[in-house]
Amino acid sequence: WVSDVLGALASDTDDDAVLRDTLRIFLENDAAHETAAAKLDLTFNALMTRLERAVARRGRPIDDRVDVELALAACLRYGPAVL
């Protein structure tokens, strides 16, 4: 299910882990760019670049936010076992 929801973003790589974490923090903060950037210690532009890469790796927009948040929470909780 996690792979179905996250697409290629569900790969067990360091780069995808950073993108998943970025997307998770962004969504946990009600998609507030400034808040997420501050929590990740990133500039606004760096955050936007990561979010664009995460969506590109996923292969589709975040129209199913609840599913994405649950899949990201599963990744955080269970790690590579769900990837």
C-alpha positions in Angstrom: 0.0 0.0 0.0 2.8 2.4 0.9 4.4 1.8 -2.5 1.1 2.3 -4.3 0.6 5.7 -2.5 4.1 7.0 -2.7 5.2 5.6 -6.0 9.0 5.8 -6.6 9.3 7.9 -3.5 8.9 4.7 -1.5 12.5 3.6 -2.5 14.9 2.8 0.3 17.5 5.4 -0.6 18.9 8.3 1.4 17.7 10.8 -1.1 14.1 9.5 -1.0 14.2 9.4 2.8 15.1 13.1 2.8 12.3 13.9 0.4 9.8 11.8 2.4 10.8 13.6 5.6 10.5 17.0 3.9 7.0 16.2 2.5 5.9 14.7 5.9 7.0 17.8 7.8 5.4 20.1 5.2 2.0 18.3 5.4 2.2 18.0 9.3 2.4 21.8 9.3 -0.7 22.3 7.3 1.3 22.9 4.1 2.7 26.1 5.5 5.8 26.7 3.5 7.5 29.1 6.0 6.8 26.9 9.0 8.1 23.8 7.2 11.2 25.6 5.9 12.0 26.9 9.4 11.6 23.4 11.0 13.8 21.9 8.4 16.3 24.8 8.5 15.9 25.4 4.8 15.3 28.5 2.7 11.9 28.8 1.1 13.5 28.0 -2.3 15.3 24.9 -1.0 12.0 23.7 0.5 10.2 24.3 -2.8 12.8 22.4 -4.7 12.6 19.4 -2.4 8.8 19.4 -2.5 8.9 19.5 -6.3 11.3 16.6 -6.4 9.1 14.7 -4.0 6.0 15.1 -6.1 8.0 14.3 -9.2 9.3 11.1 -7.6 5.8 10.2 -6.5 4.6 10.7 -10.0 1.4 12.6 -9.3 0.1 15.6 -7.3 -0.8 15.4 -3.6 -4.5 15.2 -4.2 -5.0 12.3 -1.7 -3.4 14.1 1.2 -4.7 11.8 3.9 -3.3 8.7 2.2 0.0 10.4 1.7 0.2 11.4 5.3 -0.6 7.9 6.5 1.9 6.3 4.1 4.6 8.8 5.3 3.7 8.0 8.9 4.1 4.3 8.2 7.5 5.0 6.7 8.6 6.9 9.8 7.3 4.3 12.2 8.3 1.1 10.4 11.2 2.2 8.2 12.4 0.0 5.4 10.0 -2.8 6.2 7.2 -0.9 4.5 9.2 0.3 1.5 
